[in-house]
Amino acid sequence: MDLKVKGKRALVTGSSSGLGKAIAVMLAAEGIEVIIHGRDEERTKAVAATINQSGGKAGYAIGDLTTDEAADRVVKAALEYGQIDILVNNAGVYRGQPWMDVTPAQWLEVYNTNVVSGIRMAQRLLPQMRGLGWGRVVQIGGITAIQPTSIQPDYNAAMAARHNLTVSLARDLKGSGITSNTVAPGAILVDSVKNLILGMAEQNNWGNEWDEIEKNAAELFLKNDQARFGKPEEVAAAVAYLMSSYADHITGSIIRVDGGQTYSV
């Protein structure tokens, strides 16, 4: 299917690794020029170089998004490549701590990193998107926003805020030609998730080899209808669809990519 997005330009925050990298690679494969963003300059440049060597088109922007000044620098670097048609707010942090171990300072840090950083980017890029009369804003949320767990309450609440601001932004963008949506992954097998599961395996007697650990973790911990972890490419595909003209009538929505771990009625 031709998504009809060739020539568009996307900034994907937190795309030097993991889920953000998978999103950027898929968008580039669809003909979108991508701006890779990260804090680690070597890793960020390496992702952009890989895309360029594979026949795609990529630039990069280095920097933190947790202050206004740093966000200004990232946006300036991104716009040097030209107009930004698409913003994917993926950058974020989570620690998996129990409720009583998360300090108020950590709550504020996670909210700033996972929510306010995305707001900074939207407020800086939306004026030029409005001038184009077309645009896409996608928040990468999570199913813990819908079904919170007892651990990482700071992260769960931040994801809920991302989901909420998506809808508010969609209302604000009425009639602009710009859509605002959330893609909400379940447990996706990126390196950080794999490391978390490996850390839980011994405590829960899930086995010693990865194949056995993954099978038991999916069955006993995830309990989704697909009995497996999701793949980064499956989340990236949902994001790519939202870029297309076929998704012009979708805004203020949440697309869950969780194998049926949560349900909507």
C-alpha positions as CSV (number, residue, x, y, z in Angstrom):
1,M,0.0,0.0,0.0
2,D,1.3,3.4,-0.9
3,L,0.9,5.6,2.2
4,K,1.3,8.7,0.0
5,V,3.8,10.3,2.4
6,K,6.9,10.6,0.2
7,G,8.6,14.0,0.6
8,K,7.2,14.6,4.1
9,R,9.7,15.3,7.0
10,A,9.4,13.8,10.5
11,L,11.1,14.5,13.8
12,V,11.0,11.4,16.0
13,T,12.2,12.2,19.5
14,G,14.2,9.5,21.3
15,S,15.0,7.7,18.1
16,S,18.6,6.8,18.6
17,S,17.6,3.4,19.9
18,G,14.7,1.1,20.8
19,L,11.1,1.8,19.8
20,G,11.9,5.3,18.4
21,K,14.6,3.9,16.1
22,A,12.2,1.3,14.8
23,I,9.6,4.1,14.1
24,A,12.2,6.2,12.3
25,V,13.5,3.3,10.2
26,M,9.9,2.4,9.0
27,L,9.0,6.0,8.2
28,A,12.2,6.4,6.2
29,A,11.3,3.2,4.3
30,E,8.0,4.8,3.4
31,G,9.8,7.8,1.8
32,I,9.6,10.2,4.7
33,E,12.8,12.1,5.5
34,V,13.4,11.5,9.2
35,I,15.3,13.6,11.8
36,I,16.8,11.3,14.3
37,H,16.9,12.7,17.8
38,G,18.9,11.6,20.8
39,R,21.2,12.8,23.6
40,D,24.1,10.5,22.6
41,E,25.7,12.1,19.6
42,E,27.5,9.0,18.4
43,R,24.5,6.7,18.6
44,T,22.2,9.3,17.0
45,K,24.5,9.9,14.1
46,A,24.9,6.2,13.6
47,V,21.1,5.6,13.2
48,A,20.9,8.5,10.7
49,A,23.9,7.1,8.7
50,T,22.4,3.6,8.6
51,I,19.1,5.0,7.1
52,N,21.0,7.0,4.6
53,Q,23.2,4.1,3.6
54,S,20.0,2.0,3.1
55,G,18.5,4.4,0.6
56,G,16.4,6.5,3.0
57,K,16.9,10.1,3.9
58,A,17.8,11.1,7.5
59,G,19.3,14.0,9.4
60,Y,19.9,14.3,13.1
61,A,19.4,16.7,16.1
62,I,21.2,16.2,19.4
63,G,20.1,17.3,22.8
64,D,18.0,17.1,25.9
65,L,14.4,18.1,25.8
66,T,13.9,18.8,29.5
67,T,14.6,22.5,29.4
68,D,13.2,25.3,27.2
69,E,16.7,26.3,26.1
70,A,17.7,22.7,25.1
71,A,14.4,22.2,23.3
72,D,15.1,25.4,21.3
73,R,18.4,24.0,20.2
74,V,16.9,20.7,19.1
75,V,14.1,22.4,17.1
76,K,16.6,24.8,15.5
77,A,18.8,21.8,14.4
78,A,15.8,19.9,13.1
79,L,14.4,22.9,11.1
80,E,17.8,23.3,9.4
81,Y,16.7,20.4,7.2
82,G,13.5,22.2,6.2
83,Q,9.9,22.3,7.4
84,I,8.7,19.6,9.8
85,D,5.4,18.0,8.8
86,I,5.3,15.2,11.4
87,L,6.2,15.1,15.1
88,V,6.4,11.8,17.0
89,N,6.9,12.3,20.7
90,N,8.5,9.1,21.7
91,A,11.3,10.2,24.1
92,G,10.8,9.2,27.7
93,V,12.1,7.4,30.8
94,Y,10.9,4.8,33.2
95,R,12.5,3.0,36.1
96,G,10.0,0.3,37.2
97,Q,10.2,1.3,40.9
98,P,7.6,0.3,43.6
99,W,5.1,2.9,44.7
100,M,6.8,3.9,48.0
101,D,10.3,4.1,46.4
102,V,9.5,6.9,44.0
103,T,10.3,10.2,45.5
104,P,8.4,13.5,44.8
105,A,11.5,14.7,42.9
106,Q,11.4,11.6,40.7
107,W,7.7,12.1,40.0
108,L,8.5,15.7,38.8
109,E,11.5,14.5,36.7
110,V,9.4,11.8,35.0
111,Y,6.6,14.2,34.3
112,N,8.9,16.7,32.9
113,T,10.8,14.2,30.7
114,N,7.7,12.2,29.5
115,V,5.1,14.9,29.3
116,V,6.4,18.5,29.3
117,S,9.2,17.7,26.9
118,G,6.6,16.6,24.3
119,I,4.6,19.8,25.0
120,R,7.8,21.8,24.4
121,M,8.2,20.2,21.0
122,A,4.6,20.6,20.0
123,Q,4.4,24.3,20.9
124,R,7.6,25.0,18.9
125,L,6.6,23.0,15.8
126,L,2.9,23.4,15.5
127,P,2.9,27.1,14.3
128,Q,4.8,26.1,11.1
129,M,2.6,23.0,10.7
130,R,-0.5,25.3,10.8
131,G,1.1,27.3,8.1
132,L,1.4,24.2,5.9
133,G,-2.2,23.2,6.4
134,W,-1.2,19.6,7.0
135,G,0.5,17.8,9.8
136,R,0.7,14.8,12.1
137,V,1.4,14.7,15.9
138,V,1.7,11.3,17.5
139,Q,2.3,10.6,21.1
140,I,3.8,7.2,22.0
141,G,1.7,6.3,25.1
142,G,1.3,3.0,26.8
143,I,-1.3,0.6,28.1
144,T,-0.4,1.4,31.7
145,A,-2.1,4.7,31.1
146,I,-5.3,2.6,30.7
147,Q,-4.6,-0.2,33.1
148,P,-2.0,1.0,35.7
149,T,0.3,-1.4,37.5
150,S,1.3,-1.3,41.1
151,I,4.9,-0.4,40.1
152,Q,6.2,2.7,38.3
153,P,3.3,4.9,39.3
154,D,5.1,8.0,38.1
155,Y,5.5,6.5,34.6
156,N,1.9,5.2,34.5
157,A,0.5,8.7,35.4
158,A,2.8,10.4,32.8
159,M,1.5,8.0,30.1
160,A,-2.1,8.9,31.1
161,A,-1.2,12.6,30.7
162,R,0.1,11.9,27.2
163,H,-3.1,10.2,26.3
164,N,-5.1,13.1,27.7
165,L,-3.2,15.8,26.0
166,T,-3.6,14.0,22.6
167,V,-7.3,14.6,22.8
168,S,-7.1,18.1,24.0
169,L,-4.6,18.9,21.2
170,A,-6.9,17.3,18.6
171,R,-9.7,19.7,19.7
172,D,-7.3,22.7,19.5
173,L,-6.3,21.6,16.0
174,K,-9.8,21.4,14.6
175,G,-10.0,22.5,11.0
176,S,-6.2,22.9,10.7
177,G,-5.5,19.8,8.6
178,I,-3.3,18.5,11.5
179,T,-4.2,15.3,13.4
180,S,-3.2,14.4,16.9
181,N,-3.2,10.7,18.0
182,T,-1.7,8.3,20.4
183,V,-0.2,4.9,19.7
184,A,-0.2,2.9,23.0
185,P,2.1,-0.1,23.0
186,G,1.9,-3.0,25.5
187,A,5.1,-4.9,26.4
188,I,7.4,-4.5,23.4
189,L,10.6,-6.5,23.2
190,V,13.1,-3.7,23.0
191,D,16.5,-4.0,24.9
192,S,15.2,-2.3,28.0
193,V,12.2,-4.6,28.3
194,K,14.3,-7.7,27.7
195,N,16.7,-6.6,30.5
196,L,13.8,-6.0,32.8
197,I,12.4,-9.5,32.1
198,L,15.8,-11.1,32.6
199,G,16.0,-9.4,35.9
200,M,12.7,-10.8,36.9
201,A,13.3,-14.3,35.6
202,E,15.2,-15.8,38.5
203,Q,12.9,-14.4,41.1
204,N,9.9,-15.9,39.3
205,N,11.4,-19.2,38.2
206,W,10.9,-18.5,34.5
207,G,13.9,-20.5,33.4
208,N,17.5,-20.0,32.4
209,E,17.5,-19.7,28.6
210,W,15.9,-16.8,26.9
211,D,13.4,-18.8,24.8
212,E,12.1,-20.4,28.0
213,I,12.1,-17.2,29.9
214,E,10.2,-15.3,27.2
215,K,7.6,-18.0,26.9
216,N,7.0,-18.2,30.7
217,A,7.0,-14.4,31.1
218,A,4.5,-14.0,28.3
219,E,2.2,-16.6,29.7
220,L,2.5,-15.7,33.4
221,F,3.3,-12.0,33.4
222,L,1.8,-10.4,30.2
223,K,-1.3,-12.6,29.9
224,N,-2.2,-11.1,26.6
225,D,-4.3,-12.9,23.9
226,Q,-1.3,-13.3,21.6
227,A,0.9,-15.0,24.3
228,R,4.0,-13.1,23.3
229,F,5.8,-9.8,23.5
230,G,5.2,-7.3,20.8
231,K,7.8,-6.3,18.1
232,P,9.0,-2.8,17.7
233,E,8.0,-3.0,14.0
234,E,4.4,-3.6,14.9
235,V,4.3,-0.3,16.8
236,A,6.1,1.4,14.0
237,A,3.5,0.2,11.5
238,A,0.7,1.8,13.5
239,V,2.6,5.1,13.5
240,A,3.2,4.8,9.8
241,Y,-0.5,4.3,9.1
242,L,-1.4,7.4,11.0
243,M,0.9,9.4,8.6
244,S,-1.0,8.3,5.6
245,S,-3.9,10.1,3.8
246,Y,-6.0,7.0,4.7
247,A,-5.8,8.2,8.3
248,D,-7.0,11.8,7.6
249,H,-10.2,11.1,9.5
250,I,-8.5,9.8,12.6
251,T,-7.7,12.3,15.3
252,G,-7.9,12.3,19.1
253,S,-7.7,8.5,19.0
254,I,-5.7,5.9,20.8
255,I,-4.4,2.9,18.8
256,R,-3.4,0.1,21.2
257,V,-0.7,-2.3,20.1
258,D,-0.8,-4.7,23.0
259,G,-1.8,-8.1,21.8
260,G,-5.2,-7.8,23.5
261,Q,-3.8,-7.1,27.0
262,T,-6.3,-4.4,27.5
263,Y,-9.9,-4.2,26.1
264,S,-12.1,-1.4,24.9
265,V,-15.9,-1.6,24.8
